[in-house]
Amino acid sequence: EAPVHRALSSSMARILIVKSCPLHVGTGGTVPGRVEGNFGDLKAELESLSSLQHPRLVHILGHAQTNRHLHFLLENVPHGSLSGHLSSFGALGGSSLVKTIRGISEGLGFLHSRSPPVPHGNLKSS
């Protein structure tokens, strides 16, 4: 899992989340993590995902690249991740569980309604 940090953007006057993925050289060029492929394709996909706007999706605000990392600039979600909430407070129940499942379903429905549908391989059940 790539490290995630909070950062203050002075130019945007807001707090951002920065996810830093180490870069490695694969057969198709420089790509994040252990994935091998075309780095240009990854950047094109990132720009495509950046255009998605829905209240149930974390917005990708941009990216930056250094020699060793690709940094994803993400919207700060004030209440954190579902995984973080579950780690801190345990399992959801009752109306909180229903509200969470409804929100996830709305986000997935939006992704699946795109043409072509948007892959969502980063969903985790943790």
C-alpha positions in Angstrom: 0.0 0.0 0.0 1.4 3.4 -1.0 1.9 6.0 1.8 -0.8 8.6 2.2 -0.2 12.0 3.7 -2.2 15.2 4.3 -0.7 18.4 2.8 -1.6 22.0 2.6 -1.8 23.5 -0.8 -1.0 27.2 -0.6 -2.0 27.8 -4.3 -5.4 26.0 -3.8 -5.8 27.2 -0.2 -7.0 23.8 0.9 -5.9 20.6 2.5 -5.2 17.7 0.1 -4.4 14.1 0.5 -1.2 13.0 -1.3 -0.8 9.3 -2.2 2.8 8.6 -3.1 3.5 5.6 -5.3 7.1 4.5 -5.8 8.2 4.2 -9.5 9.9 1.2 -10.9 11.1 0.5 -14.4 9.1 -2.2 -16.2 9.2 -3.6 -19.7 7.0 -0.8 -21.0 8.7 2.1 -19.1 8.4 3.7 -15.7 5.3 2.7 -13.8 4.1 2.8 -10.2 4.6 -0.1 -7.9 5.3 -3.5 -9.4 2.9 -3.1 -12.3 4.6 -3.2 -15.7 3.1 -1.4 -18.6 3.0 1.9 -20.5 3.5 4.9 -18.2 1.8 7.2 -20.8 -1.3 5.0 -20.6 -1.3 5.4 -16.8 -1.2 9.1 -17.1 -4.0 9.1 -19.6 -6.1 7.0 -17.3 -5.4 9.3 -14.4 -6.5 12.3 -16.4 -9.6 10.5 -17.4 -10.4 9.6 -13.8 -9.8 13.2 -12.8 -12.7 14.3 -14.9 -15.2 12.1 -13.0 -17.4 14.1 -10.6 -19.8 12.5 -8.2 -20.5 13.2 -4.5 -19.6 9.6 -3.6 -16.2 9.6 -5.3 -13.0 11.0 -3.9 -11.9 13.5 -6.5 -8.5 13.3 -8.1 -7.3 16.9 -8.3 -4.1 16.2 -10.1 -0.7 14.5 -10.0 3.0 15.2 -9.8 6.0 13.1 -10.7 9.5 13.1 -9.2 12.3 10.8 -10.1 11.2 8.1 -7.6 7.5 8.7 -7.1 4.2 9.4 -8.7 2.1 11.6 -6.3 -1.7 11.5 -6.6 -3.3 14.7 -5.3 -6.7 13.8 -3.9 -9.6 15.6 -2.3 -9.4 15.6 1.6 -12.3 13.6 3.0 -13.0 15.1 6.4 -14.2 11.9 8.1 -11.5 9.7 6.6 -11.8 6.4 5.0 -14.2 3.6 5.7 -11.3 1.4 6.6 -10.0 3.9 9.1 -13.4 4.3 10.6 -13.8 0.5 11.0 -10.3 0.2 12.6 -11.1 3.0 15.1 -14.7 2.2 15.9 -15.5 -1.4 14.8 -18.2 -2.7 12.6 -21.1 -0.5 11.4 -24.6 -1.4 12.4 -28.2 -0.3 11.9 -28.8 3.0 10.0 -25.0 3.7 9.7 -24.6 0.4 7.8 -27.5 1.1 5.5 -26.3 4.6 4.8 -22.8 3.4 4.0 -24.0 0.6 1.7 -26.3 3.1 -0.1 -23.4 5.5 -0.6 -21.1 2.8 -2.0 -23.8 1.5 -4.3 -24.4 5.1 -5.6 -20.7 5.5 -6.4 -20.4 2.1 -8.0 -23.6 2.7 -10.0 -22.1 6.0 -11.3 -18.9 4.2 -12.3 -20.8 1.5 -14.1 -23.0 3.9 -15.9 -20.1 5.5 -17.8 -19.4 4.5 -21.3 -17.2 2.5 -21.2 -17.7 1.5 -17.5 -14.9 2.7 -15.2 -12.9 -0.1 -13.6 -12.7 0.2 -9.8 -9.9 -2.2 -8.8 -9.0 -0.1 -5.7 -12.1 -1.1 -3.8 -11.2 -3.0 -0.7 -13.4 -4.9 1.8 -11.3 -4.1 4.8 
